[in-house]
Amino acid sequence: MQEWYWAVMLLAHSGCRAKEVVQLLTADIRQDKDGGWFCNVVWKEAGADATAEPQLKNRKSDRQVPIHSNLLKAGFLDWYTPRHTDRRLFPLLFPYGLVKTTMTFSRLLKKLKIKRPALSLHSLRHTMTIKLERARVHYSLMRRLLGHSIGKSVEDRVYLGSLKYSVKELSEALEAVRFPAI
């Protein structure tokens, strides 16, 4: 299933939470004024039905997450382009997609005989965090990419809390992380 493949690849190359990726709308894939592609991960109020609209972990998780060049080279935009007519980027994975995607990923790991308790779909997010740290990406950039608040100190909350990064700056930080070609 191509949806599952691209959802997992997007998770591996972005550091997003699985819920954030599975619930993306096609309109959330955008191009900035400099030509950089990104996922617009934003808070949306739920309607009467809690599954009606995407929800983030919290409002501070709102962000623009660049699409890594590996995904662009691998054909993500070719896969995405025909979906402009669908409301959701991953309609087959939503609303039960997070459970399905997690279970399918776990089955794949078992089939490859590499499954262990600490290895899961969420491990992709942990791996990105470690890769960003090893690439020496500045702390505030890393926190912004991952959808975390900057920190608790006065400097973090007051001075860095209002710091905004462009898609280009975020993309440069994400591109510091190297992956094998796909």
Contacts in CASP RR format, 6 or more apart in sequence:
PFRMAT RR
TARGET T0000
AUTHOR 0000-0000-0000
METHOD contacts of the structure
MODEL  1
MQEWYWAVMLLAHSGCRAKEVVQLLTADIRQDKDGGWFCNVVWKEAGADA
TAEPQLKNRKSDRQVPIHSNLLKAGFLDWYTPRHTDRRLFPLLFPYGLVK
TTMTFSRLLKKLKIKRPALSLHSLRHTMTIKLERARVHYSLMRRLLGHSI
GKSVEDRVYLGSLKYSVKELSEALEAVRFPAI
1 92 0 8 1.000
2 79 0 8 1.000
3 90 0 8 1.000
3 91 0 8 1.000
3 92 0 8 1.000
3 93 0 8 1.000
4 93 0 8 1.000
4 100 0 8 1.000
4 101 0 8 1.000
4 104 0 8 1.000
6 76 0 8 1.000
6 79 0 8 1.000
6 80 0 8 1.000
6 90 0 8 1.000
7 21 0 8 1.000
7 22 0 8 1.000
7 90 0 8 1.000
7 93 0 8 1.000
7 101 0 8 1.000
8 101 0 8 1.000
8 105 0 8 1.000
8 121 0 8 1.000
8 124 0 8 1.000
9 71 0 8 1.000
9 74 0 8 1.000
9 76 0 8 1.000
9 182 0 8 1.000
10 16 0 8 1.000
10 21 0 8 1.000
10 39 0 8 1.000
10 67 0 8 1.000
10 71 0 8 1.000
10 76 0 8 1.000
11 18 0 8 1.000
11 21 0 8 1.000
11 121 0 8 1.000
11 124 0 8 1.000
11 125 0 8 1.000
12 124 0 8 1.000
12 127 0 8 1.000
12 128 0 8 1.000
12 179 0 8 1.000
13 67 0 8 1.000
13 68 0 8 1.000
13 70 0 8 1.000
13 71 0 8 1.000
13 128 0 8 1.000
13 174 0 8 1.000
13 179 0 8 1.000
14 21 0 8 1.000
14 39 0 8 1.000
14 65 0 8 1.000
14 66 0 8 1.000
14 67 0 8 1.000
14 68 0 8 1.000
14 128 0 8 1.000
14 145 0 8 1.000
14 174 0 8 1.000
15 65 0 8 1.000
15 124 0 8 1.000
15 125 0 8 1.000
15 128 0 8 1.000
15 129 0 8 1.000
15 145 0 8 1.000
15 146 0 8 1.000
16 39 0 8 1.000
16 41 0 8 1.000
16 65 0 8 1.000
16 125 0 8 1.000
17 56 0 8 1.000
17 57 0 8 1.000
17 61 0 8 1.000
17 122 0 8 1.000
17 125 0 8 1.000
18 98 0 8 1.000
18 101 0 8 1.000
18 102 0 8 1.000
18 121 0 8 1.000
18 122 0 8 1.000
18 125 0 8 1.000
19 54 0 8 1.000
19 55 0 8 1.000
19 56 0 8 1.000
19 57 0 8 1.000
19 98 0 8 1.000
20 41 0 8 1.000
20 54 0 8 1.000
20 56 0 8 1.000
20 61 0 8 1.000
21 39 0 8 1.000
21 90 0 8 1.000
22 90 0 8 1.000
22 93 0 8 1.000
22 94 0 8 1.000
22 97 0 8 1.000
22 98 0 8 1.000
22 101 0 8 1.000
23 54 0 8 1.000
23 55 0 8 1.000
23 88 0 8 1.000
23 94 0 8 1.000
24 39 0 8 1.000
24 41 0 8 1.000
24 54 0 8 1.000
24 88 0 8 1.000
24 89 0 8 1.000
24 90 0 8 1.000
25 54 0 8 1.000
25 87 0 8 1.000
25 88 0 8 1.000
25 89 0 8 1.000
26 80 0 8 1.000
26 83 0 8 1.000
26 84 0 8 1.000
26 85 0 8 1.000
26 86 0 8 1.000
26 87 0 8 1.000
26 88 0 8 1.000
26 89 0 8 1.000
27 40 0 8 1.000
28 39 0 8 1.000
28 40 0 8 1.000
28 41 0 8 1.000
28 42 0 8 1.000
28 89 0 8 1.000
29 37 0 8 1.000
29 38 0 8 1.000
29 39 0 8 1.000
29 40 0 8 1.000
29 67 0 8 1.000
29 80 0 8 1.000
29 89 0 8 1.000
30 37 0 8 1.000
30 38 0 8 1.000
30 39 0 8 1.000
30 40 0 8 1.000
30 64 0 8 1.000
31 37 0 8 1.000
31 38 0 8 1.000
32 38 0 8 1.000
32 64 0 8 1.000
32 166 0 8 1.000
32 167 0 8 1.000
32 168 0 8 1.000
34 166 0 8 1.000
34 167 0 8 1.000
34 168 0 8 1.000
36 66 0 8 1.000
36 67 0 8 1.000
36 167 0 8 1.000
36 168 0 8 1.000
36 171 0 8 1.000
37 66 0 8 1.000
37 67 0 8 1.000
37 72 0 8 1.000
37 77 0 8 1.000
38 64 0 8 1.000
38 65 0 8 1.000
38 66 0 8 1.000
38 67 0 8 1.000
38 167 0 8 1.000
38 170 0 8 1.000
38 171 0 8 1.000
39 64 0 8 1.000
39 65 0 8 1.000
39 67 0 8 1.000
40 64 0 8 1.000
41 56 0 8 1.000
41 61 0 8 1.000
41 62 0 8 1.000
41 63 0 8 1.000
41 64 0 8 1.000
41 65 0 8 1.000
41 147 0 8 1.000
42 54 0 8 1.000
42 56 0 8 1.000
42 62 0 8 1.000
43 55 0 8 1.000
43 56 0 8 1.000
43 58 0 8 1.000
43 59 0 8 1.000
43 61 0 8 1.000
43 62 0 8 1.000
44 53 0 8 1.000
44 54 0 8 1.000
44 55 0 8 1.000
45 53 0 8 1.000
46 52 0 8 1.000
46 53 0 8 1.000
46 55 0 8 1.000
47 53 0 8 1.000
51 94 0 8 1.000
51 95 0 8 1.000
56 62 0 8 1.000
60 147 0 8 1.000
60 148 0 8 1.000
60 149 0 8 1.000
61 147 0 8 1.000
61 148 0 8 1.000
63 144 0 8 1.000
63 145 0 8 1.000
63 147 0 8 1.000
64 167 0 8 1.000
64 170 0 8 1.000
65 145 0 8 1.000
65 170 0 8 1.000
65 174 0 8 1.000
66 167 0 8 1.000
66 170 0 8 1.000
66 171 0 8 1.000
66 174 0 8 1.000
66 175 0 8 1.000
67 76 0 8 1.000
68 174 0 8 1.000
68 175 0 8 1.000
68 177 0 8 1.000
68 179 0 8 1.000
69 175 0 8 1.000
70 179 0 8 1.000
70 181 0 8 1.000
70 182 0 8 1.000
71 182 0 8 1.000
73 181 0 8 1.000
73 182 0 8 1.000
74 182 0 8 1.000
80 89 0 8 1.000
83 89 0 8 1.000
88 94 0 8 1.000
90 97 0 8 1.000
93 100 0 8 1.000
93 101 0 8 1.000
101 121 0 8 1.000
102 120 0 8 1.000
102 121 0 8 1.000
105 120 0 8 1.000
105 121 0 8 1.000
106 115 0 8 1.000
106 120 0 8 1.000
106 121 0 8 1.000
109 115 0 8 1.000
109 119 0 8 1.000
125 146 0 8 1.000
128 146 0 8 1.000
128 177 0 8 1.000
129 142 0 8 1.000
129 146 0 8 1.000
131 177 0 8 1.000
131 178 0 8 1.000
132 142 0 8 1.000
132 145 0 8 1.000
132 146 0 8 1.000
132 173 0 8 1.000
132 174 0 8 1.000
132 176 0 8 1.000
132 177 0 8 1.000
133 142 0 8 1.000
135 176 0 8 1.000
135 177 0 8 1.000
135 178 0 8 1.000
136 176 0 8 1.000
137 145 0 8 1.000
137 173 0 8 1.000
137 176 0 8 1.000
137 177 0 8 1.000
138 173 0 8 1.000
139 150 0 8 1.000
140 150 0 8 1.000
140 156 0 8 1.000
140 160 0 8 1.000
140 161 0 8 1.000
140 163 0 8 1.000
141 165 0 8 1.000
141 169 0 8 1.000
141 170 0 8 1.000
141 173 0 8 1.000
142 173 0 8 1.000
143 149 0 8 1.000
143 150 0 8 1.000
143 151 0 8 1.000
144 150 0 8 1.000
144 165 0 8 1.000
144 170 0 8 1.000
145 170 0 8 1.000
145 173 0 8 1.000
145 174 0 8 1.000
149 156 0 8 1.000
149 157 0 8 1.000
149 161 0 8 1.000
150 156 0 8 1.000
150 157 0 8 1.000
150 160 0 8 1.000
150 161 0 8 1.000
150 163 0 8 1.000
151 157 0 8 1.000
151 160 0 8 1.000
165 173 0 8 1.000
END
